[in-house]
């Protein structure tokens, strides 16, 4: 999975950034494989939810919305860079 290397190194913030970028690119894709990847991401985040990390809460919400079929907003980092071009 995309963010797992960051998790293995203990960098949840880096893993969240990587997952946000991947989720930005998944917007509109409704393949079974994509849904499984997002479900796995949420599963991997479960152990971090209790820590109250903002990046985990935001990513988990995006994953939940994605699985519910709700269009999500791009990650704030992407919105900043897109407007500056």
C-alpha positions as CSV (number, residue, x, y, z in Angstrom):
1,X,0.0,0.0,0.0
2,X,1.1,3.5,-0.8
3,X,1.6,4.9,2.7
4,X,2.9,1.8,4.4
5,X,6.6,2.6,4.0
6,X,6.1,5.8,6.1
7,X,4.2,3.8,8.7
8,X,7.0,1.2,8.9
9,X,9.5,4.0,9.5
10,X,7.2,5.5,12.2
11,X,6.3,8.6,10.3
12,X,2.6,8.8,10.3
13,X,2.6,12.4,9.1
14,X,4.6,11.4,6.0
15,X,2.3,8.4,5.4
16,X,-0.8,10.6,5.6
17,X,0.7,13.0,3.1
18,X,1.4,10.2,0.7
19,X,-2.1,8.7,1.1
20,X,-3.6,12.2,0.6
21,X,-1.7,12.5,-2.7
22,X,-2.8,9.0,-3.8
23,X,-6.4,9.8,-2.8
24,X,-6.3,13.0,-4.9
25,X,-5.5,10.9,-7.9
26,X,-8.2,8.3,-7.1
27,X,-11.0,10.9,-7.3
28,X,-13.6,9.6,-9.6
29,X,-12.2,6.1,-9.8
30,X,-14.6,3.5,-8.4
31,X,-12.8,0.3,-9.2
32,X,-13.0,-2.6,-6.7
33,X,-9.2,-2.5,-6.3
34,X,-9.3,1.2,-5.5
35,X,-12.0,0.7,-2.9
36,X,-10.0,-2.1,-1.3
37,X,-6.9,0.1,-1.1
38,X,-8.9,2.9,0.6
39,X,-10.4,0.3,3.0
40,X,-7.0,-1.0,3.8
41,X,-5.7,2.5,4.4
42,X,-8.5,3.1,6.9
43,X,-7.7,-0.2,8.6
44,X,-4.0,0.8,8.8
45,X,-4.9,4.1,10.4
46,X,-7.1,2.5,13.1
47,X,-4.2,2.2,15.6
48,X,-3.4,5.9,15.2
49,X,-7.0,7.3,15.6
50,X,-6.8,7.3,19.4
51,X,-3.7,9.5,19.4
52,X,-5.8,12.4,18.2
53,X,-3.5,13.3,15.3
54,X,-5.2,15.8,12.9
55,X,-3.6,14.2,9.8
56,X,-5.1,10.8,10.7
57,X,-8.6,12.3,11.4
58,X,-8.6,14.2,8.1
59,X,-7.4,11.2,6.0
60,X,-9.8,8.8,7.7
61,X,-12.7,11.2,6.9
62,X,-11.6,11.4,3.3
63,X,-11.4,7.7,3.1
64,X,-14.9,7.3,4.6
65,X,-16.3,9.8,2.2
66,X,-14.5,8.1,-0.7
67,X,-16.1,4.8,0.2
68,X,-19.5,6.4,0.6
69,X,-19.2,7.9,-2.9
70,X,-18.9,11.5,-1.8
71,X,-16.5,13.7,-3.9
72,X,-13.7,14.8,-1.7
73,X,-11.7,18.1,-1.8
74,X,-8.0,17.8,-2.8
75,X,-5.5,17.8,0.0
76,X,-4.7,21.4,1.2
77,X,-1.1,21.0,0.0
78,X,-2.3,20.3,-3.5
79,X,-4.7,23.2,-3.5
80,X,-1.9,25.6,-2.6
81,X,0.5,24.4,-5.3
82,X,-2.2,24.3,-8.0
83,X,-3.1,28.0,-7.5
84,X,0.5,29.1,-7.8
85,X,1.2,27.9,-11.4
